[in-house]
Amino acid sequence: MVRPKWPRPRHPAQFVVAGFATAILVGTGLLMLPVAKAGPGGATLLEALFTSTSAVCVTGLVVVDTPTYWTGFGQTVILGLIQLGGLGIMTFATLLGLLISHRMGLRARLTAAAETKTLGLGEVSSVVFGVVKVSLLLEAITALVLTLRFGMGYDTPWPRALWLGVFHAVSAFNNAGFALYSDSLMGFVTDPWICLPIALAVIAGGLGFPVLFELRRRWRRPWDWSLHTKIVVWASGIFLVGGSVFITAIEWTNPATLGPLDTPGKLLAGFFQGVMPRTAGFNSVDTGQMNPASWLGMDVLMFVGGASAGTAGGIKVTTFAVLFFVIYAEVRGEGAVNIFHRRLHGDTQRQALTVVLLSVAAVVSSTVVFMVFTDINLDRSLFEVISAFATVGLSTGITADLPATEQILLTALMFIGRLGPITVASALALRQRIRMYDLPEERPVIG
């Protein structure tokens, strides 16, 4: 008997894509069960597929109201998919980084090991255990604070308070943005005991396991940090502060967002909204009523996203920083790109440029499709597309009302945006072709 030979993924990144696609399909099947939906019948295929993709890709965009449409079983499935997706992203991205270092030459591997000072080249089991341990610990701390606040501050029954605390803690650390309130967290806009723990969990998840691991060991010696950690910490700090100041200033007098709040409330809400584009879909004010200038600023923040090997999406702050320093070196006429007293390899520059241009192409083409086949204006179309591609989850309120074709497009964008940068970057890094000759050099006119 001849057994059929099924195609097997050969590239490591293909295993990641296959694994996440399988998780999405399983989640879709579970959410289509009648027991997962409140009321008679079960969820439609599109509703289940969209929700499952959003959960596994830790996005947070929804086409149905999470707390009222799904039963406790359905919400538990969503929570499990979020946890699976978040842990999977951090684990696979970190392991791919180790695999890339294995494919380097001996000298490059020794240089990488000395420079990163974080993970050994063969510590696969310790990496997986470390990711799980760090994730569960930070989620448990956040859940404890939220549970106590829900129970003591809002007289919520303790079983319900525990469920709310755990769900929002997992959703926050994994940068998912799913909430068990129909208006997300707008009811807690001035409550620091709800907003700050969630914001801090979002920031921690967005930093990535390698950075968290190194900060735990060397937080008192920043001069000993690896180049990756230095870039992530500094770039993340700049984007967090800059984004919070920008949104607070633009929305300060907006009567539909920060206007009615007192000064402490405005500062808290502005900080919270500045953190969320890193890419968590929570909102404490009505995003659909924000100033278009705020949307544009959030577009930039969402597109950049958080750090590699973390739960945040986007092109990643490291990619953005690399391109910034490339431009800086070119403007100064320097022959090499130097970052924090380290010379950047040419391959890294090309990889960063490739990821950015492919991401821009995906966003622009999808936005054009939105504007051609719907009557939604550019501001809202661009915001929704970037939110899906960067796996953010923020919305101006149009997702649920979109035609089925546009919802399918957003589903594809969430999957591509979540795994695309990892797949492309790892494929470029692992693909090494040695050319035994060089072609004649010639320069076209630029500019």
N, C-alpha and C positions, 0 to 999 in steps of 0.2 A: 504493500500500500504506500503510495507516494503522498506524503504530507505537503500541503501547500506551504510555500515559504512566504511569510508575511514580511514586508519591509521593516527593518529594524533601524532605529535611530543610531547613527554613527557618531555624530558630533555631540559632545557633552551637553551643549545648549539645547539640542533636540530632546533630550530626556526631560529637561525642565519644561519645555513647551508641552510635551506629551503628558507629563504629570499634571500640570495645571489644567489642561484641556479635559483630562479624565475627571479631575475634581469638580470642574464646572458641570460636566454632564451628570455626574452622580448627584450633585446638589440640585440640579434642575429636576431630576427625577423625584427626589425627596420633596421638593417644594410643590410639585404637581399633585402630590397625594392629597386627598380631601381632608385628611387630618391636619394638614399644614395651613389650611385657609379657614378663616373665620366665616361662618355662613355656609350655605349649601354649595355643593360642587367643589371643584378644585381650581387651582390657578391655571390660566392659559399657558401654553408653551412659551410665548414671548415674555409674559410676566415672570415666569419661573426662570427662564434663561437669563433675562436681564438682571434679575435680582441675584442669581447665583454667580454670574460673572462679576457683578459689582462687589459681591462679598469676597470671592476668592481673590480678585485683583485689588482688594482693600480700597475701593473707590468711594462708595457711599451714595452714588446717584440711584434714585428709585423712581419707579413708575407707579407704585402703589404705596399707600401709607403704611409704614412698617408696624406701628403699634396697633392699628385697628384692622388691617387686612390679614395679617398673619396671626395664627394661634401661638400658644406657648411652644408647641412643637416646632412650628415654622420659625419662630424667633430663635429657638435653640439650634436649629439647622443653620441659620444665618450666622449665629455666633461661632459655631464650629467651623464653618467655611472661612470666616474672617481669621480665626486663629490658625487654621491650616495654611491659608494663603500667606499670612504674615510670617509665620515661622518658616514656611517654605521659601519665601523670597529671601529672607535673611540668610538662611542656611545655604541655599543653592548659590546665591551670589558670592558668599564668602568662600565656599568650596571651589567655585569656578576661579576665584582669585588665586587660591592655592594651586589649582591645576595649571593655571597660566604660568605660575612661578616654576612648576615642575618642567614645563616645556622649554624654559629658558636654558641657555648654556650654563656651565658651571660657574663661570665668573659672574654672569648676570644674576644667578640664583644667590650666590654668596653676597653680592651687593644688595639685592633685595632683602635678604634676611637681616643684614646689618642695618639697613636703612629703616625697615618697618618696625623692628623690635617688638612685634606683637605676636605673631603666630609662627610656629614651626612649619616646615615644608611638608611634614607628614602627619600632622596632628588632626586627622580627619575626625576621629571619634571625639576628641576634646573640643573641636569646633562645634560639632552638633550639640554636644552636652552643654557647652557654654552658651550657645544661642538660646536653647530651651530654658536653661537656668536663669539667665538674665531677663528673658522675656517674662517668664512666670513671676519672678520676684518683683519686677517693676509693676506688672499688672496687679499683683496682690496688694502692694502698697497703695496704689491708686484706688483699687476697689475698696479697701478698708476705709480710706478717708471719705470716699463718696457714699459708702453705706452708712457710716456714722452721720454724715450730713443729711442724707435723705431721711434717715430714721429719726434723728433728734431735731433737725431743723424744720421738717415739713410733716411731722407726725405720720410718716409712712409706716405701715406695718413692717416689722423687721424682715419677714421672708421676701416681701416685695422690695424693700430697701436693698437687701442683699442682691437680688436679681438685677435691679437697676444699677447698683454699684459695679457688679461684675461685668455686665453687658457693656456699659459705657467705658469701663477701664480697658477692656480688651479692644473695643472699637477705637479708643483713643490711641493706645500704644501702637496699634497696627495701622494707624493713620487711615482708618476706614471711614469714620464719619457717620455710621449708622446710629440712630438715636431711637429711643422708645417713647419719644414725645412727637406729636404731629408737627410742631413748630420747631423741631430740633431743640436747642437750648435757649430759646428766646425768653422763656419764663424765668431763667436764672441769670439774666444779663448783668445784674449788679451783685451777684452772689460770688465772692471770691473763693469760697470753699467748694464750689462746683466748677467754676471756670478755670481757676488756676491749676488744680490737680490735672484736669483734662488737658490743658495747654502744655503743662510740663511733660505729661506722658506722650503727647504728640511730638514734642521736641526731642525727647529721648529716643523714641522709635525712629524718628527721622535722621538721627545721627548715625545709626548703623552699628552693628555688633563690633567690628574692628575698632571703631573709635571709642565706644563704651568700654571695651576691654582694656584699651590702652590708657584711657583716662582713669580707670579704677586703679591701675598700677602706678601711673606716673602723673597724677593730677597736680602734684606739687612741683614737678620738673618739666615745665612746658618746653624748655630748650632741648629736652631729650625726645620730644614727640616726633613721630614719623612725619614725612612730608604730607601724606594723606590726612593725618589727624590735624595737622596745622591748617591745611587748606579748609577742611570741613568746619573746624571750630571758628576760624576767623570769618569765612564766607557766611556761615550760618548766622553768626552774631550780627554781621552787617545787614543781612537780609531781614532778620527778625526785627532789629531796631528800626531800620529804614522803612520796612513795610508797616510796622505799627505806627510810626510817626506820620507817614504819608496818609494812611487811612483815617487816623484820628483827626488830622488837620482838614482833610477834604470833607469828612462827615460831621464835623464838630457842630455845625448849625443846621444840619439836615433834620427837619421835623419828623421824618419817617424812620430815622435811625438813632443817631446819638443826641440829637437836639433836645429831647425832653429830659435827658438824664442830668444828674448833677455832675460836678467835675470829677470826683472819684469814679463814678459810674462810667463816664465817658472814657476815662483813661483805661479802665478795666476792659470795657467793650472794645476799644480801639486796639488794645494789646491782643485780645482774644482773636479779633478778626485779622490782625496782622500775622498771627501764628498759623491760622487755619489754612491759608494757601500753601503751606509747606508739604504736605498735601492731605489734610483731613477735612472732611466735608461738614463739620459742625458749624453752626452759625448761631450767634446770640442776638443778632439783629436781622431784620428782613433784607436779605441780599438783593431781592428783586426791586427794592426801593432805594438802593444805594445810587450815588452819583455815577454817571457813566465814566467819569475820570477815575473813580475808585475801581470800577470794573477793569479798566485798562491797566491800572497798576497791579491789580490782582492777577490779570492775565500774565504779566511778566513773572510775578512771584510763583504762580502755578506752573508755568512752563519750565522755570529753573528747578523748582522742587527742592528735595532734600539731598541726603548723602547716599553714595553707593553702598550696597550691602545693608541697606536699611529698609524700613517699611514705606518710606516716602516715594513718590513718583517723580515725574519730570525728567529733564535731561541730566539732572544732578548738579549740585553746586561745584563739584570738582571739575566737571566738564566746562561749566561756565568760567570758572577761575582759570583753567588752562587757556581758554581762548582769550580771556582778558590779558593774561601775561604774554601771550603770543603777540597780540596787538601792541601791547606796551613795549615789548622788545623791538618790534618792527619800527614803531614810531621813533624810538631812540637810536635806531640804526645798529642795534647789537646783533652779532652773528649767532648767538645762542640765547635760548629762553631760560632764564634763571628764576626759581621760586624758592624763597627762604634759604638762600645759599646752597641750592641744589640745581644742577643743570637738568632740564627736562629733555627726555629722549624724543627724537623726531617721530617715532611710531605713535607715541601718546598724542602728539599734536594732530596727526592725521586721523587717529581714531576719534578724538573729540570733535574735529570738524565734520567727520562723516556722520556721527550720531546727531549733531545739531542740524545739519542740512536735511537728513532724512526725516527728522522730527518736524522741521519747518514745512517740508513738503507734505507730510501727513496732515498737519493742522490746516494748512492753506487749502489743500484740495478738498478736505472734508467741509471746511467753512463755505467754500464755493457751492458744494452740493446742497448744503443747508439753505443757502440764499436762493438757489435756483428752484428748488422744489418746495419751498415753504415761503410764507410772507414774513418771516422773522427777520428783523434788521441785523446789521452787521455786528453791533455791540453784543447782543444776546447770543447770536449764532457763534461768534468767536469765543465768547465766555464758556458756552456749553461744550464746544468742541475741545477746547484746551482742558477744561475740567475733566472730561472723559479721558482724553489722551494722557494727561498727567496724573490720572487716577486720584483726583482731588475729591470730587463729590459735591462741591458747591454748585448751586444752581440759581438762576434768576427766576425759577418757577415754571419753566416751560417743558421740562422733561416728560412729565406725565401726559401732556396734551399733544405731544409730537405724533406724527403719523408713524405707522409701524416700520416703514422703511428707514426713517431717521433714527428710530429707537434701535433697530438692528445695526445701523451704522455706528451709533454710540457704543453698542455692545462690542463690536469689532475693535473700535478705538480703545476701549478699556483693556482688552486683551493684548492688543499690539503695543499700547503704551506701557503696560505693566511689564511685559516680557521682551518687547522689541529691543530696547536699549541694552538689556543684559545679553540677549542673544547676539546682537550686532557687535557689541564691544568684545565679548568673549570670542566670537568667531574671528574677528580681526586680529585679536591678540594671539590666538592659537594658530592662525594661518601664517606660516613662515615659508616664503619662497626665496631661495637663494639664487640670484642671477649672477652668472659667471662673467658677465661683461656689462659695460655701461654704454648707453647710446650717446651720440654727440649732444652737447648741451646747447640750448638756445632759449632765449627769453622772449615771450610775447609782451606787448605793451599792456600795462595794467593801469586802469583809471582813465 
